[in-house]
Amino acid sequence: MNIGEALDFLRAGHALCRHGWNGKNMFIYHVPADVYHAKTDVAKKYFGEKVTYCEYLAMKTPQNNVVPWLASQSDILADDWYLYE
C-alpha cells in the first residue's frame, strides 16, 4: 500500500511496516493527541503536571525502544507498506 493508505490504517489503530526496512520487528503506530503527565522538570515548569500533546507517529525499534518517527522521502513515496502482525 502507499503512504496515504498506510495513514488510514495507522489512524484506525494498526501497526505498519515496510518491506524495504532492514531492521527486525520494526513498526510504526499512531499515538493520538491527549493529555499526559509531565515526565521532566522542564515540562512541569512550563506546563504544570499535565501536558497536552498533538498526535504523532511512533516507531518500535529493533532494540525494543519507542521513538517518535519521521518519514523519509523514500518512506513517503514507497508502495511497500503492509500491516505488521
Summary of the structure (lengths in Angstrom):
residues: 85
radius of gyration: 14.9
end to end distance: 15.4
largest distance: 43.5
contacts: 186
relative contact order: 0.29
helix: 25%
strand: 32%
